[in-house]
Amino acid sequence: MLAPARLPLLVMLVWVGVFTALRLGLALLVGTASVPLTLWPGIFAKGLMFDLAVAAIAAAPVFAYEAMLPNRWRHQAWHRVLRTVWLWFALLLMLFGAASEVTFWIEFSTRFNFIAVDYLIYTQEVIGNIRQSYPIPAIVLGLAALSALLTLFLRRPLRLVNEQTLSWRQRAVLWVAAVALPAASLLLTNVDQMQGLGNAYADELSGNGLFTLAAAMRRNELDYDKFYRTMPQDQADAILKAMDVERQPLSEAIHPPAGEDPADDPLPFKRRPKNVVLISVESLSAEFMDTYGSTKHLMPRLDALAREGMMFEHVYATGTRTVRGLESLSLGTPPVPGQAIVRRPNNEHLATLGEILKPQGVNSFFFYGGYGYFDNMNAYFDANGYKVVDRTDIPKASVVFENVWGVADEVLFGHAAKTLTAESASGKPFFAHIMTTSNHRPYTYPDGRIDIKSPGGRDGAVKYTDYAIGKFIDDARSQPWFKDTLFIIIADHCASVAGKSKLPVAGYHIPLIFYAPDMVEPSVYKSTVSQLDLAPTIVEMMGYSGDDHFFGRPFFETDENPNRAFISNYQELGYLRDDVLTVLMPKRKVLAYKVDPITLATTPTEVNERLMNEAIAYYQTASRAFKEGALKMEPAKTH
């Protein structure tokens, strides 16, 4: 073998070995109950293909370096040292990447994806979160020692490489390898090849984290019309009209101006609320509450509020990230494929709650305990009719505790209460959206509040958030605006969406509570609704016009509720209706799953054409509406 080629080939072998060991470890972590052993051969066969592709791309610079290196340098002592240090550092980076994949899998049960891309952008929060969650110095030292052992193992190939003198023909062979290997890898492998094993865990395990990370960077936005099943827009508009979606048909491209069609549907309340406080709780799965079946008793305050107010049994988040929840709760639109609208350009003056309520005399606020530049939150809400209040606005003297993600929830709620009390003095109605942060790794919070010491893991963070919300409600009772205010508590998304299917329905089931003791009688709302239905419901409940700007439907309209929901994971777009989950996928693929109404478990079934067409109509129209400016308050372009 050509001696200089031994090193990159052995490095490739080491990379593939580490990737395979990582895959095995993750498979054992998931367990055979979720990934049957019968799927393992396919997982490791596909995995080897992706691993070789990544290793070939990574080794290409090594081949090129060996081809360019002057012969006189190969015998120099300084260069032998430099090559050894370089190899040690390269192996350290590889092992660190593998360790990062383990932590990412523990959190999200997937290979690197859009979330990892976001984490590369918001390094301050992410690095701080990692430092507060894991013993980083010990981990790095351990990986450095392991890298040194691997470098020692490769000492003989290194010595042979340093002793070899190359001819121009040998250099040409190395150049061919440097160019041909990555080209073949990119030509023969595609991230979509991960699919096909019939099990979401298996599909993810068969991939390679570096490969999926690169794919996520390329696919940060997906054009619906290019990748998904479509239909004529007038047909889609007709379907939406039949579903009682009151938006002006996109094919007409005309917006009804705000101020028309004031709310007139009767409400199951004693009176309409003057103010609304919407609390969106970080990562709050329904399963955390006893009200929804838990036996851990982690949320006694929210369980009490659910008993004393209106509890919604079947509510589903539209996505898996905070930005997706904020998009849904403010804009009331089905999730567009790719990145959430909150993170996209040209997202100003959309038909959000803030833009709709502001010209009707309602002051809207967005409160966040962290720095709102994260995920573009400040820019989005500020450009859409809200007054933004974030970590920079909270007096330092009031901050009893904070971590990398933000101030403790009790601090955020305390500042929000003071702000709203001052706002109520003007007599104007207000709408306040409060986004919590404490239910997030590293799961730290002030000591002495609950009976789980910080850091208390997910259970402790959930219980602390429950304490903070309860304290906020108690403090608000003494304020003059309390009796006229409806408190709405909902999650931005669930704590986890891991499952055997790409869109495990149970992973999107979130709590929703309406609490206003002077207005709302204790009751249970049993129909299935989506997170995106809340925005038009708020407009309707407050008695203002504009609910016909949204794709969602008010909960309490006199017409029959369609009992449908939308769930997504950036690429797969799900439509849940009649206990069937219809999933639109890239390459115009459509799948369907029967959903158990009790357990929410899914089993593959035949695609129902009616449900498929409804799903296409919603997602296609929402995607085109944003792309063409039809979600803005000003008139849109002609379709």
C-alpha positions in Angstrom: 0.0 0.0 0.0 1.2 3.6 -0.7 2.5 4.6 2.7 1.0 8.1 2.8 -2.4 6.7 2.1 -2.2 4.5 5.1 -2.8 7.3 7.6 -6.0 8.7 6.1 -7.3 5.2 5.5 -6.6 4.2 9.1 -8.2 7.5 10.3 -11.3 6.6 8.3 -11.3 3.1 9.9 -11.1 4.7 13.4 -13.9 7.1 12.5 -16.1 4.3 11.3 -15.3 2.3 14.4 -16.3 5.1 16.7 -19.5 5.8 14.7 -20.4 2.1 14.9 -19.7 2.0 18.6 -21.9 5.1 19.1 -24.7 3.5 17.0 -24.5 0.4 19.2 -24.6 2.4 22.4 -27.6 4.5 21.3 -29.4 1.3 20.2 -28.8 -0.3 23.6 -30.0 3.0 25.2 -33.3 2.9 23.2 -33.7 -0.9 23.9 -35.2 -3.8 22.0 -38.7 -2.9 23.1 -38.6 0.1 20.9 -36.2 -1.2 18.3 -36.7 -5.0 17.7 -33.5 -7.0 17.0 -34.9 -7.8 13.6 -34.2 -4.2 12.5 -30.7 -4.1 13.7 -29.1 -5.6 10.6 -30.7 -2.9 8.5 -29.7 -0.2 11.0 -26.0 -1.2 10.9 -25.9 -1.8 7.2 -27.4 1.7 6.4 -25.2 3.1 9.2 -22.0 1.8 7.6 -22.9 3.5 4.4 -23.4 6.9 6.0 -20.3 6.4 8.2 -18.1 5.6 5.2 -19.5 8.6 3.4 -18.7 11.0 6.3 -15.3 9.3 6.9 -14.4 9.7 3.2 -15.3 13.4 3.2 -13.3 13.9 6.5 -10.3 12.1 5.1 -10.2 14.1 1.8 -8.1 17.0 3.3 -5.6 14.4 4.7 -5.2 12.9 1.2 -4.7 16.3 -0.3 -2.2 17.3 2.4 -0.2 14.2 1.8 -0.2 14.9 -2.0 1.0 18.5 -1.5 3.6 17.9 1.3 7.2 18.4 0.1 9.4 15.3 0.4 12.1 17.3 2.4 9.6 18.0 5.2 8.7 14.3 5.8 12.0 13.6 7.5 12.0 16.7 9.7 11.5 16.2 13.4 9.3 19.3 13.8 7.0 17.9 11.2 6.7 14.5 12.8 5.7 16.3 16.0 3.3 18.5 14.2 1.7 15.5 12.5 1.3 13.7 15.8 -0.3 16.7 17.5 -2.6 17.2 14.5 -3.8 13.6 14.6 -4.4 13.7 18.3 -6.4 16.9 18.0 -8.5 15.5 15.0 -9.3 12.4 17.0 -10.3 14.5 20.0 -12.7 16.5 17.9 -14.2 13.3 16.5 -14.7 11.9 20.0 -16.1 15.1 21.3 -18.6 15.1 18.4 -19.6 11.6 19.4 -20.1 12.6 23.0 -22.2 15.6 21.9 -24.4 13.2 19.9 -25.0 11.2 23.0 -26.2 14.2 25.0 -28.3 15.4 22.0 -29.9 11.9 21.7 -30.7 11.8 25.5 -32.5 15.2 25.1 -34.3 14.7 21.7 -34.0 11.0 20.7 -32.8 12.0 17.2 -29.6 12.5 15.3 -28.5 16.1 14.9 -31.2 18.1 13.1 -32.6 21.7 12.9 -32.3 22.1 16.6 -28.6 21.4 16.5 -28.3 24.0 13.7 -30.0 26.5 16.0 -27.7 25.6 18.9 -24.6 26.4 16.7 -26.0 29.9 16.2 -27.0 30.6 19.8 -23.6 29.6 21.4 -23.9 31.7 24.6 -27.1 30.0 25.8 -26.1 26.6 24.5 -22.6 26.5 25.9 -23.8 27.9 29.2 -26.5 25.3 29.3 -23.9 22.5 28.7 -21.5 23.9 31.3 -24.3 24.0 33.9 -25.6 20.5 33.0 -22.4 18.4 32.6 -18.9 18.1 34.1 -17.2 19.4 31.0 -13.6 19.5 32.3 -13.7 15.9 33.3 -15.3 14.8 30.0 -12.8 16.7 27.9 -9.9 15.3 29.9 -11.2 11.8 29.4 -11.7 12.3 25.7 -8.2 13.8 25.4 -6.7 10.7 27.1 -8.6 8.4 24.8 -7.4 10.4 21.8 -3.8 10.0 23.0 -4.3 6.2 23.3 -5.6 6.1 19.7 -2.7 8.3 18.5 -0.3 5.9 20.2 -2.0 3.0 18.4 -1.4 4.7 15.1 2.3 5.5 15.7 3.6 2.9 13.3 1.6 4.2 10.3 2.7 7.7 11.2 6.4 6.6 11.2 6.0 4.9 7.8 4.3 8.0 6.3 7.2 10.2 7.5 9.8 7.9 5.9 8.2 7.7 2.4 9.4 9.8 -0.5 6.7 10.3 -3.2 6.9 10.5 -6.9 4.5 12.6 -9.0 2.5 9.5 -10.0 2.0 8.7 -6.3 0.9 12.2 -5.6 -1.6 12.0 -8.5 -3.1 8.9 -6.8 -3.5 10.8 -3.6 -5.1 13.8 -5.4 -7.6 11.4 -7.1 -8.5 10.0 -3.7 -8.9 13.5 -2.2 -11.4 14.4 -5.0 -13.1 11.2 -5.8 -14.0 9.9 -2.3 -16.0 12.9 -1.2 -17.6 13.3 -4.6 -18.7 9.7 -4.6 -20.0 10.1 -1.1 -22.1 13.1 -1.9 -23.4 11.5 -5.1 -24.3 8.1 -3.7 -25.7 9.1 -0.2 -28.7 11.2 0.7 -30.2 11.9 4.1 -33.6 10.6 2.8 -32.0 7.1 2.6 -32.3 7.0 6.4 -36.1 6.3 5.9 -37.7 3.0 5.2 -37.2 0.7 8.2 -40.7 1.4 9.5 -39.5 2.6 12.9 -38.6 6.2 13.7 -35.9 5.1 16.2 -34.4 2.7 13.7 -34.3 5.3 11.0 -32.5 7.8 13.3 -30.1 5.2 14.5 -29.2 4.2 10.9 -28.0 7.8 10.2 -24.8 9.6 11.0 -25.0 12.8 13.1 -22.5 14.8 11.1 -24.3 13.8 7.9 -27.7 14.8 9.3 -26.3 18.1 10.7 -25.0 19.0 7.2 -28.4 18.1 5.7 -30.2 20.2 8.3 -28.1 23.2 7.4 -29.0 22.8 3.7 -32.7 22.2 4.4 -33.3 24.9 6.9 -36.2 26.0 4.8 -38.3 23.7 2.6 -40.4 25.0 -0.3 -43.8 23.3 0.1 -44.6 23.3 -3.6 -41.3 21.8 -4.5 -41.2 19.0 -2.0 -44.8 18.1 -1.0 -48.1 17.0 -2.5 -50.1 19.9 -4.0 -53.5 20.6 -5.5 -55.0 23.6 -7.5 -55.3 26.5 -5.1 -59.0 27.1 -5.8 -59.7 23.4 -4.8 -57.7 24.0 -1.6 -59.7 27.1 -0.9 -63.0 25.3 -1.4 -61.9 22.6 1.1 -60.9 25.1 3.7 -64.2 26.9 3.2 -66.0 23.6 3.8 -64.0 23.3 7.0 -65.4 26.7 8.1 -62.0 28.4 7.8 -63.1 32.1 7.6 -59.9 33.5 6.0 -60.4 35.1 2.6 -59.5 32.4 0.0 -55.9 32.7 -1.1 -56.9 32.4 -4.7 -58.7 35.8 -4.3 -55.7 37.3 -2.4 -57.9 40.0 -0.7 -57.7 40.6 3.1 -60.7 41.5 5.1 -59.7 44.6 7.0 -59.5 44.5 10.8 -62.6 46.0 12.4 -65.2 44.0 10.5 -67.2 41.0 11.8 -67.1 41.8 15.5 -67.3 38.7 17.7 -70.9 37.6 18.2 -70.7 33.9 19.1 -72.1 33.1 22.6 -69.4 32.0 25.2 -69.8 29.4 28.0 -68.7 32.2 30.4 -70.6 34.5 32.7 -69.1 37.5 30.8 -66.3 38.3 28.4 -62.9 39.0 29.8 -61.5 42.5 29.6 -57.9 41.2 29.8 -56.2 37.9 28.9 -52.9 36.6 30.3 -51.5 33.7 28.2 -48.8 31.7 30.0 -47.0 29.4 27.6 -44.9 26.9 29.7 -41.6 25.6 28.4 -41.8 21.8 27.6 -44.9 21.0 29.5 -46.3 17.6 28.4 -49.8 16.8 29.5 -48.5 13.7 31.1 -46.9 15.8 33.9 -50.3 16.7 35.3 -52.4 14.4 37.5 -55.4 15.9 35.6 -54.1 14.1 32.4 -53.2 10.8 34.1 -49.9 11.4 36.0 -49.4 9.8 39.4 -46.3 11.8 40.4 -48.2 14.8 41.9 -45.8 17.2 40.4 -48.2 20.0 39.6 -50.7 20.5 42.5 -51.3 24.2 41.7 -52.1 23.6 38.0 -54.2 20.5 38.8 -56.2 22.7 41.2 -56.6 25.4 38.5 -57.8 22.7 36.1 -60.5 21.6 38.5 -61.6 25.1 39.3 -61.6 26.3 35.6 -62.1 24.9 32.2 -59.8 22.0 31.3 -59.3 20.9 27.7 -58.8 17.2 27.3 -57.4 16.9 23.8 -55.1 19.7 22.8 -52.0 19.2 20.6 -48.9 21.3 20.0 -48.0 22.0 16.4 -44.3 21.4 16.8 -41.3 20.5 18.9 -39.6 23.8 19.6 -40.5 27.0 21.4 -40.4 29.0 18.2 -43.0 26.7 16.7 -45.3 27.1 19.7 -44.9 30.9 19.7 -45.7 30.9 15.9 -48.8 28.9 16.6 -50.0 30.9 19.6 -49.5 34.3 18.0 -50.2 33.7 14.3 -52.7 30.8 14.4 -51.3 29.1 11.3 -50.4 25.5 10.5 -46.6 24.9 10.8 -44.9 25.6 7.5 -42.2 23.1 6.6 -38.6 24.0 7.6 -37.9 26.8 10.0 -40.6 28.5 12.0 -41.9 31.8 10.8 -40.6 33.4 14.0 -37.1 32.8 12.6 -37.7 33.8 9.0 -37.2 37.1 7.2 -40.2 39.2 6.1 -42.2 38.2 9.2 -43.2 41.7 10.2 -46.8 43.0 10.4 -48.3 39.6 10.1 -51.9 39.0 11.3 -50.8 38.2 14.8 -52.8 38.7 18.0 -50.7 41.9 18.6 -51.3 43.4 15.2 -55.1 42.5 15.3 -55.7 43.8 18.9 -53.6 46.9 18.8 -55.7 49.0 16.5 -58.8 48.0 18.5 -57.3 49.6 21.7 -55.7 46.5 23.3 -52.1 46.8 24.5 -50.2 43.5 23.9 -47.1 42.4 25.7 -44.6 39.6 25.3 -42.7 38.7 28.5 -39.7 36.5 28.4 -37.2 35.7 31.2 -34.2 35.2 29.0 -32.6 37.4 26.3 -35.2 37.7 23.6 -32.6 37.9 20.8 -32.6 34.1 21.1 -34.6 32.5 18.3 -35.4 36.0 17.0 -38.2 36.4 19.6 -37.6 40.1 20.3 -37.5 41.1 16.6 -40.6 39.0 15.8 -42.9 40.2 18.5 -41.7 43.8 18.4 -42.5 43.9 14.6 -45.9 42.4 15.2 -47.8 44.7 17.6 -46.3 43.6 20.9 -44.4 45.4 23.5 -41.4 43.2 24.4 -40.2 42.8 27.9 -37.2 40.4 28.4 -34.3 39.8 30.8 -32.7 43.2 30.1 -35.8 45.0 31.4 -35.9 43.2 34.8 -34.2 45.1 37.6 -31.2 43.2 38.9 -32.3 43.7 42.5 -35.3 41.6 41.9 -33.4 38.6 40.4 -33.2 36.1 43.2 -32.0 33.3 40.8 -31.0 32.9 37.2 -29.2 30.5 35.0 -28.0 30.6 31.4 -31.6 30.5 29.9 -33.0 33.3 32.0 -34.3 34.5 35.4 -36.3 32.1 37.5 -40.0 31.9 36.6 -41.0 33.6 39.9 -38.9 36.6 39.0 -40.4 36.8 35.5 -44.0 36.5 36.9 -43.2 39.1 39.6 -42.1 41.6 37.0 -45.0 40.8 34.7 -47.5 41.4 37.6 -46.0 44.8 38.3 -46.0 45.8 34.7 -49.6 44.8 34.2 -50.8 46.5 37.4 -49.2 49.7 36.1 -50.8 49.1 32.7 -54.3 48.6 34.2 -54.2 52.0 35.8 -54.9 53.5 32.3 -58.2 51.6 32.1 -57.2 50.1 28.7 -57.6 46.3 28.2 -54.4 44.3 27.8 -53.3 41.0 26.4 -50.1 39.5 27.9 -48.2 36.5 26.6 -45.7 35.2 29.2 -43.1 32.6 28.1 -41.4 30.7 30.9 -37.9 29.2 30.9 -37.3 27.2 34.1 -38.5 23.8 32.8 -35.3 23.4 30.7 -32.0 21.8 31.3 -30.0 22.4 33.5 -33.2 22.3 35.6 -32.0 24.7 38.3 -34.2 27.0 40.4 -34.2 28.7 43.8 -33.8 26.4 46.8 -36.6 26.3 49.4 -39.5 26.7 47.0 -40.4 23.0 46.5 -39.4 19.7 48.1 -37.0 18.7 45.4 -33.6 20.2 45.7 -32.1 22.1 42.7 -31.0 20.9 40.3 -33.9 18.5 40.4 -34.0 17.2 36.8 -37.2 17.4 34.8 -39.5 16.5 37.8 -38.0 19.3 39.9 -38.2 21.9 37.1 -41.8 21.0 36.4 -42.7 21.2 40.1 -40.9 24.6 40.4 -42.7 26.0 37.4 -46.0 24.9 39.0 -45.1 26.7 42.2 -44.2 29.9 40.3 -47.4 29.9 38.3 -49.4 29.3 41.5 -47.6 32.2 43.2 -48.3 34.4 40.3 -52.0 33.7 40.4 -52.1 34.2 44.2 -50.3 37.6 43.8 -52.7 38.6 41.0 -55.8 38.0 43.2 -55.0 41.2 45.2 -54.8 43.3 42.0 -57.8 45.2 40.7 -57.4 43.7 37.2 -57.7 40.1 38.4 -61.5 39.9 38.4 -61.6 41.0 34.7 -58.8 38.8 33.5 -58.8 35.3 31.9 -55.7 33.3 32.7 -54.8 30.8 30.0 -52.1 28.2 30.7 -50.7 26.1 27.8 -47.4 24.5 26.8 -45.2 25.7 23.9 -44.4 22.0 23.2 -43.9 18.7 25.0 -40.8 17.6 26.9 -40.1 14.8 24.4 -41.5 13.6 21.0 -39.6 10.3 21.0 -41.5 7.3 19.6 -41.6 4.5 17.1 -43.3 6.7 14.5 -42.0 10.0 13.1 -44.9 11.9 14.7 -45.8 10.1 17.9 -49.2 11.7 18.7 -48.7 11.3 22.5 -45.5 13.4 22.2 -47.6 16.4 21.1 -50.4 16.2 23.8 -50.3 19.3 25.9 -52.4 20.8 28.7 -54.7 23.8 28.3 -56.5 25.5 31.2 -58.8 28.6 31.3 -58.9 30.1 34.8 -61.1 33.1 35.8 -63.1 32.4 38.9 -65.5 35.4 38.3 -66.2 34.3 34.7 -65.4 30.6 34.0 -67.4 27.8 35.7 -65.6 24.5 36.3 -66.0 22.3 33.2 -64.2 20.0 30.8 -63.9 20.7 27.0 -63.7 17.3 25.3 -63.3 18.1 21.5 -59.9 17.8 19.9 -58.4 21.2 19.2 -55.0 22.5 18.0 -52.7 24.9 19.6 -53.2 27.2 16.6 -57.0 27.5 17.4 -56.2 29.5 20.6 -55.3 32.8 18.8 -58.8 33.2 17.1 -60.4 32.0 20.3 -58.8 34.8 22.3 -59.9 37.5 19.8 -63.4 36.0 19.9 -63.6 35.8 23.7 -62.5 39.4 24.2 -65.2 40.5 21.8 -63.1 42.0 19.1 -63.0 41.5 15.3 -60.3 39.7 13.4 -60.7 36.1 14.2 -61.2 35.5 10.5 -57.5 36.3 9.8 -56.4 32.9 11.2 -56.4 29.4 9.9 -57.5 28.2 13.4 -61.1 28.2 14.5 -62.4 29.7 17.8 -63.3 26.9 20.3 -66.8 28.2 21.0 -68.2 28.9 17.5 -71.8 27.7 17.1 -70.8 25.5 14.2 -69.7 21.9 15.0 -66.0 21.7 16.0 -64.0 19.9 13.3 -62.0 17.9 15.9 -58.7 18.1 14.1 -55.1 19.1 15.0 -51.8 19.7 13.3 -48.4 18.3 14.4 -45.0 18.6 12.7 -41.3 18.1 13.1 -40.0 20.5 10.4 -40.2 18.0 7.6 -43.2 15.7 8.3 -46.5 17.5 8.4 -49.2 15.7 10.3 -53.0 16.2 10.3 -55.0 14.5 13.0 -58.7 13.9 12.5 -61.1 11.0 13.0 -58.5 9.1 14.9 -56.3 9.0 11.8 -52.9 10.8 11.5 -52.2 11.8 7.8 -48.6 12.7 7.3 -47.3 14.7 4.3 -43.6 14.1 3.6 -41.0 15.4 1.2 -40.8 13.8 -2.2 -44.6 14.2 -2.3 -45.0 11.1 -0.1 -48.1 10.6 2.1 -48.5 8.1 4.9 -51.4 7.4 7.3 -51.6 5.9 10.8 -54.6 4.8 12.9 -54.5 6.5 16.3 -55.7 4.7 19.4 -58.1 7.3 21.1 -57.0 6.2 24.6 -53.2 5.5 24.3 -52.6 7.6 21.2 -50.4 4.8 19.9 -50.2 4.7 16.1 -50.4 1.8 13.6 -49.9 2.2 9.8 -53.1 2.3 7.8 -54.4 3.1 4.3 -54.4 6.8 3.3 -57.8 8.3 3.3 -58.2 10.6 0.3 -60.6 13.0 2.0 -58.3 13.5 5.0 -55.2 13.7 2.7 -56.9 16.5 0.7 -57.8 18.4 3.9 -54.2 18.1 5.1 -52.8 19.4 1.7 -55.3 22.2 1.6 -54.2 23.5 5.1 -50.5 23.1 4.7 -50.2 24.2 1.1 -52.3 27.3 1.7 -50.5 28.3 4.9 -47.1 27.9 3.2 -48.1 29.9 0.1 -49.8 32.5 2.2 -46.6 33.3 4.1 -44.4 33.1 1.0 -46.7 35.5 -1.0 -47.3 37.9 1.9 -50.9 36.9 2.4 -50.4 36.5 6.2 -49.6 40.2 6.5 -52.2 42.8 7.6 -51.7 44.8 4.4 -53.1 43.5 1.1 -51.2 40.5 -0.4 -49.9 40.0 -3.9 -52.2 38.4 -6.5 -51.8 34.6 -6.4 
